[in-house]
């Protein structure tokens, strides 16, 4: 007897409908699963057999072949346990075909027949909606996540018996009605810029970075507030659009970090420790999962104490910073994850942190300073649009309780206004939404300079020894500064300020 149950898998961030074909025939008792299953899928044989028996059903003592189609797609994880069990029961008891053809099921089975939660329910539900599959049976603990997608009926089950009773119309389950949730995000409790005393120049640089989507490097001695400022950067980024919200939430769903708290409504803020591995940062593993750069998609990736990270780990950032995606290749194939983030990094000027400090003498030798700075390569430094020194805060600024610091909300209003100008300018170009993405002919057409501005930029280019990439970065940052001021054209003062944010290329970095 043949029975077919529908299930769904995830490859990268994309769902795939999988047909679980079960054939039971006469012959020596055996149980085989084919269709490129991994170890976890092959081990389903033992879990399914025990779950069926302990749920009070008879397990057939015949030859059982389970085919997961299409057979050329790698099947991973324990998500096919439930549809395999239902397919076996349908084939053995000769259920009518229509019982399983109108519902998609997934879930891991425990040995006693309970249905365990799994990862990736959100991208599965999105895919089923696109394929007009209206009914989706999911583990009970995944019901809120599945219900985030409107247009798909979510039927949560706790046990295999509940699933069977629903399919056989013995005891129908009610479709779960969830809500969008809506306040999840990691940038929500990170403070406000009004809490930071002084550092007006740094706040200005961060406002420019937020407005144009520019990568940022903060450099200064210990205790000047670099980490404090970086953690508040997410508070001046515009809210996620619905499409961005869905995309970010899908990444966290695949990583198993999205459960009952709803869709992401705030920009992600990821701050991995400097001991993070290559795979932890970019993603990977036997079954490739999103790394920190993908979890920071549409948000902020903060790398504190940048030179303390392994150089190999830092160098792998170069391609995602340019392409805004990461491709993880394995023998079985390649998986692409988005990685469109703003990189905010910080570092000391030397190992002790007080190189060129006006108040504290540096204890590092020149060779130590050079070795410390050499951990960050020139190509990576080139990809950081803005370099800003973070000086020590003066005593009168710390004690100035009567000095009212600008709040994140005030800065955010200007950032949103500047981004609206950019969205309007690039509305006919799908690949560009803000200035940091400008390139080629569009960069030239949007960043025209007058004679004085060209002369100033030429002088800076020659004197500072800037690269061609650094030249482009100056133009992009100048364009953002002009947008913040509501200026249609880039003026000389915009170029002058943008050049200041590349001065570390020569004066500070190369001494």
N, C-alpha and C positions, 0 to 999 in steps of 0.2 A: 504493500500500500504506500502511495506517495502523498506527502502533505507539504505545503509550502507556507512558511511564516515569513513575514516581512520584518526586517530590523534596519538599523541605521548605524553607520560607523563614521569616524572622523579622520580625515587625512589633512594634516595641517590645521587650517581653520574652516575647511570645507566639509560638509556632510556628504555621505554617500548612502543611498538606499541599498541594502544588502538583502538578497533573497536567501532564506535558510531552507534549503530543499532537503527533506528527510525521506529516505526510502527504507522500508522494512520488508525484508523478504526471507524466504526459507533458506536455511543453511546453518552452518556452524555459528553459534552465538559470538558476535563480535560487534565492535562499535568503532567506526572510523570517521574522522572529520577531515575533509579535503577542502581545497580552495585557498591555498597560501595562509594557513593558520600559523600564528606564532605559538610559543610554548604555553602561554596563558590560555589561548583558545583550545589547544590540544588537551590541556588538563581539564577542560570543561566536561570531558567524559566522566570523570570521577565525581565532580560536583553535581552534575545533572542526575546521574544515576542515584546518588544518595538522596538528593532533594526530592526526586520523584517518589522514591520508596518511603521516605519519612513524611511525605505529605499525604500518604494514604493511598497512593495509586500503584498500580502494577507496572513494573518495568519489563518491557518485552524481552524474552530470551530468544531473539532471532538475530539475523544479520542486519545491522543498522549502518547505513551510510548517510552522513550529513555533508552536503555540499554548500559552501558559502559562495554565492555567485554575486557579481562576476568574479571568476576565479583568478584574474590577473591583478587584483588589488590585494595588497597585504592586509590581513585581518589581525588586529592587535587587541589585547586586553580581554577582560572577562565579561564584556558587555553583551555577548551573544548567548549567555547561559539560559536566560528566560525564553527567548524565541526557540532555542534548540529543544528545551524541555517541552514547550507547547507543541512544537512540530512532531516530536516523538509521540506524545499523547494523542495528537490528532491522527497521525498515521496508524497507530496501534488500535485506536477505538473507532476509526473511520468516521471522524467528524465531517459534516458537510463542508465543502470547499469554501463557502462564503463566510464561515465562522472566522477565518484568519485573514482573508484577503483584504478586508477593509480597515485593519488596524495594524499599526507598527509598534513593535515591542522591543524593549531592551532592558538589561539589568543583570547584575551578578547574583548568583544563587549561593546561599550558604548551605551547608550539609543538611540542615533541618528544614529547608524550604523557604527561609526568609529571603527577601529580595534586598540586596545591598545597593547603596547609592553608587553612582559612577560619575566620571568626568565627561564634559563635552556635551551635556544635554542642550545647552542653548544653541550652538551651531547646528546640532541635529534638528531642532525644532524649526530653525530658520530655513534649513534645506527642505524639510517636509512641507512647510508652507509654500515654498517656491514650486514644489512638485505636486501641490494640491492634494496632499495626504492629510486628511482632516483629523484623524484620531491617532493619538500617541500614548501608549501605556508606558509609564516610567516608574522607577523606584519611588517610594513614598517620600523619601528625604530630598528628592530632586523636583518635587512638584512645583515649588515656587519659581525655580529657575526655568522650568519648561513653560510655565504660564506667562512668562514675560513676553512671549511671542503671541500676539493676537491672531486669531484665525485658525489655530490648532487646538483641538479639544484634548486636554491633558487628563489622563486617568491614572491616578497614583495607586500603586499596589504595594502591600507589605509582605505578602507571601505568594508562593506559587498557587496555592489553593484559591486565593482571592482572584488571581488572574484567570484561572480555569472557570470559576463560578461566573465571572463576568462574561467571558467569551461564550459559555454555554447558556447564558441567560438565566442561570440559577439564582444569582444575586447580583444585580447590576450595580456598578459603581457610578457615582455621580461625577461628572466632569468638574475638575478643580477650577475655581474662578480666582485667579490671583490678581495682583496689581503690579504696577511698574516699580514698586518700592521707591527707589529714587534718590537716596542720599549717600550711597556708598562712594567712597573715594578716600585716597590716602593723603590728600593735601588739605583736609578740612580742619585738622587740629594742630597745624604747624605754626600758628601765630600770625601776627599782623606786622606790617612794616612800621606802624606807629610805635611799636615796642623797641625799635632799634634807634639808639641815640646817635646823632651825627651821621657821618658817612653819606653825605648828600651826593657826592660824585659817584659813589658806588651804586646808590639807589637809582641815579639817573641812567647809568649803564645798564642796570637790570631792567629798567623800564623800556629802554631801546631794544634789549634782547627779547623781552616778552612781546613787544609790538611787532617785531619783524621775524620772530622765530629764530633768533641768532644764538649760536653756541657761545658759552661764556667761561672765562677763566679768571678766578679771583686769586690774587697772589699777595701775600703779606705775612707779617710775623704772627706768632701765636697770640690768641686772645683779642684779636681785633674785630671779631664778629663774622668771620667768613662763613662758617657753618650756619650761624644764626640767620644771616642774610639769605643763604642758599635755600634753607628750609622754608623761607617765606616767599620764595620766588613763585611757587605754584598759586599763591593767593592773588597774584596780579595777572593770571592767565584767564582768558575768556572761558565761559562755561562750554562744555562739550555740546556739539550739535547732536541730533538724534542718531544720525548715521555714525558719527564718531563714538557715541555712547554704545551702540550695538557692537561696533567693531572691537572696542576695548573690552567690553563684557565677554565677547566670544573668546578672546585671548585668555582671560582669567578663568573662564569656564573650562577650557581645554587643560589649563594648568591645575585645575581642581581648587581654585581659590574663590569661586563664585558659588554661594550657596543660598542663604535665605535673605540676604540683605538687598537684593534688587539690582537693577542696572547701575553701572557707574555713571554718576552725574557730575563728578569732579575729576579734574585732571589727575592721572596717577603720578605719584612721587615715589621713585625708587632710589634707595641709597645703599647699594651693596657695600660690604666691608672690603678693605683692600686685599684680603686673603681669598676673594672670590676666584673660582677656577675659570678656565676658558669656557667650559661647557655651561657653567652657572651664569656667565655673563651673556653669551650669545645664544645659548640653548643647545640641546643635544641629548645624549644618552642613547641607550639601545633603542628605545622608542623615543624619538626626538620630541622634546617638550620646549615650550617657549622659555627663553632666558630673560635676564633682567632688562635687556635692551628692548625686548618685545613687550614685557610687562610695563615698560615705561612708554609704550606707544601713545602718541597724542598727549604726552605729559612731559615729565622731567626725569632725567637720569642724573643723579648727583653723585659725583666721585670725589670724596673728600680725601685730602692728602694724595693727590694724583701720582707723584713719583713713587709712592709706596706700593702701587699696583705693579704686578709683573709686567715687564715690557711686552712680552708676547700677548698678554691679555689686552693691553692698551692698543697694540698695533692692529688687532682684529677689529677695532672700532672704525678704522679708516673707511672700509667699504660701506658699512651701514650708514655712516654719517653722510656719505655721498648719495647712495642709492635709496636710503630710507626703508630698507628691507634686508633680511638676512636669509641666505639659502643654506640649509643644512643638508649635506650630501652623505648618504650611506649606501651600502652595497645594494640594498633593496630599492633605492630611489632617492629623490630629493624632495625636501619639504621647505616651503617658503613661508616665513613669518614676517609680518610688517614690523618695522622698527623706526617709526617716524617720531623722534623725540627731540627735545632740546637738551643738550648736554651742558650741565652746569658743573664746573670742577673748581677745586681750590687746592692751593699748595703753599708751602713756605718757600722763601727765596733760597734757603740752604738747609742742611740737616738740623742745625740748631735753631734756625728760624729768624736770626737777627742780622743777616747780611745787609749792609748799608743802612742799618737802623740808626737814627739820630740819638737814641737814648741808651741802647744796650749794645755792648761790643760783641761782635761775632767771634765765636771760638773755632770756626771751621777753617781748615787750610784751603787754599785755592783748588787743590786737586780734589778735595772732598766736595767742594761746591760744584766743580765741573762734572764730577761723577754723578752727583745728585740730579743736576739739571739734565744730564745726558740721558736719563731714563725716559725722558719725553722727546720723541723724535721730531725733527723739523716738519715732516709731512703731517704729523698729528697736530702739531701746534698751528700749522697753516689752516687747519680745518676748524679752529676755534676763532670765531669771527671777532670776538671782543676780549681783550686782555685788560684788566683793570687792577691797579694797585689798591690794596685795602690798608690804609695807614692806621696807626694806633689812635684811639679816640682820646681827645683832650679832656682834661679834668672838668673844665667848665661845661663841656657838652654833656658829660655824664651826670653832673649835678644840676643841670639846667632844667628843673622840673617845670619852669614856666615856659619853656620852649616846646611848642606843640609840633610834633612830628607828623608828617603826612601819612594818612592811613592807606592800607592796601586798596580800599574801596575807591579812594580818590585817584590813585594811580591807575587802577583798573579801568576807570571811565575813559582816561586818555588812551590807554592801550586798545580798548574796544573801538574807539573812534578811529584810530590809526589803522586798525585791521579792516574796518569797514571800507576805508579808502582803498586799501589793497584789494579786497574782494571785488570791489566795483571795477578797479583797473584791470584785473586779471579774469574777469567773469567769462571771457571767451576762450580761456586756456585752462583745460581741465587739470593739467599737471602742475599749475602754480596757484597757490592761494595766499602766500605772503612772500615778502621780499627775499628771504634767505634762500629761496628756491630759484631765483633768477639765474639765467644762463644764456650764453650765446647771443643771438640777435635781439632777444627780448631784453636782456640786460643792457645792451647798448641803447636800445630805443627808449627805455624807461629811465636811464641814468645819464642823460645828456648833460654835459658840463659846459659852462661858459669859459672864456679864455683865461680869466684869473684862476678859476678853480682847477683847470687843466695844468696851469703852470705850478700851482701849489702842490698838486698831486705828483707831478713829474719830479719836483724837488725832493719830496718825501720818498718817492720810489728809489731815486738814486742814492740819497743820503742814508736811508735806513736799510738798503739792500733787500727790498721786499721781493717776494716771488710773484709770479703771475696770479696765483690763487689769492695771495694777500691783497693784490691790487683789486681783484674782483670783490673781495670781502669788504674793502673800504667803500667801494661804490654801493654795495647793497646796504651797508650800515648807514651811509649818507642818505640813501633813499628813504630809509626808515625814519631818520631824524627829520627829514623834510616832511614826511607824512605826519609825524607827531605835531609839527608846527602848522600843519594844514597848507603847506607850500606845494604848489604844482611842480615847480622846478627846484633842482638842487642848487643851493647857493654855496658861496665859498665858505661861510661859517659852518655849514653842514659837513663839508669835506674836511675842514680843519678839525672839527670834533671827532669825526670818524677816524682820522689819522692818529689822533691821540690814543685810540684804543688798539693801535698796532705798534706802539712805541716799544713794547717789550721785545719785539723781534730783534731790536738792535740794542738800545740803551740798557735794558735791564737783563736781557737774556745773554747777549754776547759780551757784555761788559766792555 
